[in-house]
Amino acid sequence: MAKKTRRTFTPEQRANAVAAYAACESYAQVARDLDIHASVLRTWVKQAEIDRGNGPTGALTTDERAELNQLRRETRKLTQERDFLKKAAAFFARDDDQRSR
């Protein structure tokens, strides 16, 4: 059985889905019309509320979430580079000790 590929949606498609929900206020109906799962639509609606400033205290907006993901990637890369340099420094220090004997 072939594995289904994950569909992707543009920000415009998500905004249209949220607007459609706002018009009829039925997750099930809008999800059926757009051929998506109701929980996906519910997540988009919640995120749209947060982006408008109506979400719970401390919730991250879409822009903040994207920045956080970018910073985490950068931190992971810098940590890997630092660890590599530590290992290289230890290797060359050990090599120098063996040559001085």
N, C-alpha and C positions, 0 to 999 in steps of 0.2 A: 504494500500500500504506500503510495507516494505521500510524502510529508507536505502539508499545506504551507505555502509561503505566507509570511505575515504581510498584511496590507499596510500601506502607509497613507497618511492623510496630510494634506497641506494645511497650513494655518487657516486659509480661507475656507476650506471644507469644514474644518472644525467650527469656525465662527458661524458658518451657515447652519450647521447642525444645532448649535446653541441657540441661534435665532429661531429656528424651527421649533425647538422645545419651548422657547419663551412664548411663541404664538399659540401653541395648543396645550402646553403643560402636561404632556403625556409621554413619559420616557418610552413606554412600550410602543406606542404608535409611531413616534419619530424614528425609533430604532428599526422598526419593521420597514418603514418607508425608505430608510437609508441603507438597509441591509447591514446593520452593525448590531453588536450586542448592547443591551440596555445599560450594562455596567460601564461600558466604554463611554457612552453618552453621558451618563451620570458623572463620571470623572471629568469630562470636558466641561460640563456645566459648573461643577464645583471649582475647577481651576479658573474659569471665566469670572466667577464671583470673587475669587481671591484677587485676580488681576484688576478688577474694578475697585478693590479696596473694601469689599463687603465680607471678606472671609474671616476666619478665626484669628485671634491675636497670635503673631509669630509664624503664620503660614507664609511660605515663600511664593512670590510671584513667578511667572514663567521666566522673566529676565533674570531674577535672582537665582532661580534654580539652574539656568543655563550657565551663569557665572560660577556658581558653586561647582558644577560638574567640570567646567574648564579648569578651575583652580585645583580640584582633586587630581585631574589628569596631570597637570603641571607638577604638583607635589610628588606624585608617584614617579614621574620621570626624573625629577631632581634627586629623589631618594635613591633611585637606581644608579644614577650617575655618581652620587656621593659614595655609595657602597662599592662601586667598581673602582673608584679612585683610592679608597681605603685599602682594598685588596691589592691593587697595583703598587701602592706605596709599601705595603708590608712585604710583598714579593721582592721588590728592589732593595729594600732594607735588609732582608735576609740574604740576598745575593751579595750585597756589599760586605756583610759580616763574614761570609764564607771566603771572599777574596782576600780580606785583610789577614786571614790566618796563615 
